[in-house]
Amino acid sequence: MRRNYVIAVVAIVLVLLVGAVAAIVAFRLRSGPIAIRIEPENIGRLAVGDTFTVNVTVENCVNVFAVQVDLRYDPTVLNATMIMEGPFLPSVRPTLLVRNTTATNNDTPPRSAGIYFADSLIGYGNGKDANGNGVLITITFKVVGGGLTELQFFPYNPAGNTPEGTYFSDRNGNDIIPELHDGSYGESP
């Protein structure tokens, strides 16, 4: 009887110890707010026809299972020519690229264009989720006109059947709203 009691106490202590270690690891990984940003943050003016590349990076992620990025810019200044998945999610396990498109709104001023990217880890089972920092997307732009444009993340909007904006999710479908750190291209205003 006493032996069963000791085994139960040891098991409880081990469970509490594992939980404490997991909490410490999560706290260390998340040394600041979860954030998404454009790097480099500012690109100086280039000649029409030139190209440049930016990374969309994430910071301080904990248990990220899926991401959605909605990035807007002025299509009279830039054209997105290539959008590539970065190594952040695939370094954990295989991914399912759900959406990787661009669109332009010419109907109502001001004209705008957007990059719409959604990616998810595959499987809900035994795999771990993404933690830490890394490159989520690499985007190549071609300069098509003079002037400046923000490279602006569209904020999360959960309304409707399909939520819009930039956000992450954990494996249970809980929304994780990152801080948005926009970038810019061109002349200073």
N, C-alpha and C positions, 0 to 999 in steps of 0.2 A: 504494500500500500504506500509506504513512504517512498519507495523507488518511483512509482508512478507520479507522485507529487513532485519529486525532484525533476523528473523528465519534463513535466508540464511547466514548471517554473523556468527551466533552462530554455524550453521552446519559446515561451513568452518573451524572455530576455533577448533571445536571438532575433525574434520578429521585431521587437522594439529597436534593437541595434541596427538591423538592416534598414528599417524605416528612417532612423536618424541619419545614417550614412547617405541614403538617397536624398534626404532633404538638404544635407550639407552640399552634396554634389550639385543639386539643382540650384541652390543659392549661389554657389561659386560660378556656375555657368551663366547665371543671370545677374551679372554685376551691375547692370543698368536696365533701363527700359528696353523692351523689345522694339526694334527700329528697322526701317527699311530706308535706303538712301541711294542716290545717284553718285557714282564715283568715276571720274572726278566730278566734283560738285559744279564747277563752272568751266565751260569751254569757250575760249576766246574766238573772235571772228575769224572765219576761214573764207577762202575763195569759193565762189559758186562752182560746184562740181567736185570739191574736196569731200572726203569722208572722214569720219572719226568714230571711235567706239567708246561706249560707256558701259560700266557694270552696274547692275542693280544688286546691291548687297544687303544682307540681313545681319542683325546683331542681337546677341543675347536671347536667342530663341530657346525655348524649352518645350519639348514634346510637340513639335510641329509635324502634322501629318499631311496637310495640303495647303496650297497657297493660291491666291488670286491677286494679280497685279493689273491695275488699270492706270496707264500712264498717258497723259495728254500733252500735245505740243501743237505748234502752228505749222500747217502743211504748206504755207507759202514760203517758209524758211527752211524746213527740213523734210526729208522723206526717210522713213525707216526702211532700210534695204535688207537687213538680216536680224533675226531675233533667235538667239540660241540659248537653250537650257544650260545653266551653269552647273557646277559640281556640287552645290550645297545638298540638295535632296538625293541625287543619284549616289553620293558618297555613302549614304546610309543603307540604301537598298534600291532595287529597281523602281522606276516611276512610270506613271501613266500621264502623258502629256494630254491634257483635256482640251486645251485651247491655246492657240498661238497665232493670233491674227492681228491685222491692222484694219482700221476703218477711217474714212474721212467724211466729215459733215460739211457739205458745201451749201446746204439749204438755207441756213440762217447765220447771219453774222454774229459773233466772229467765227470764221472758219476754224475748225479744229480737227485734229487727227488723234487717234488713240491706238495704243498697243494694248491688246487684251491677252493676258497669259494666265493660264491655270494649270497647275501641276499637282500631282498627288503621289504619295508612296503607294505601292501595290501591296494589298493584303492587310488584313486587320489582325492577323495571328501573332506569331511569336516574334516578329521583327521589332526592332527599336524604332523610335521616331527621331526626327532631326533636332539637334541641340547645338547651341553655340553660334558661330559666325561663319559667313561664307558668301560666295557669289551665287545668286539665284538665277540671273539672266545676264547675257551679254548682248548689247544692241549696237548695231552699226547704222549710223545715219549718213545720208548724203545731203550736202548743202545745196538747196535749190533756189534760194533767194536771199536778199540782204535782210538785215534787221536782227531782231532778237526773239527768242522764245523761251518760255519756261519749259522745263521737263518736269511736269507736275503730276504727282500721284493724285488720282481721284479718290476722295475719302469714301470710306465704307458707308453703304446705305443698305440696310437689311430689308427694306420694303419690297414688296412684290414676291413673285414666285422664285425669281433668280436674283439673289443679292448682287448689288453692283459695288464697285470700288475695290480698294486694296485692303485685303485682310488675310489672315491665316486661320486654320482650323486644327484642332487636335483630333485624335482618332475617334472621339465620341461626337464629333460634329460641333463642339463648342467653339464659338468665334474667339479669335485672338486678334485684337486690334493693335497694330504696331504704330509707333510714332512715324510720321511721314516726313522725310527730309528731301525736298525737291532739289533739282539742279537747274541749270540754265545754259543757254547757248547764245553767243553773239555779243553785240555791243551792250554796254551798260545803259540803263534807261536814262 
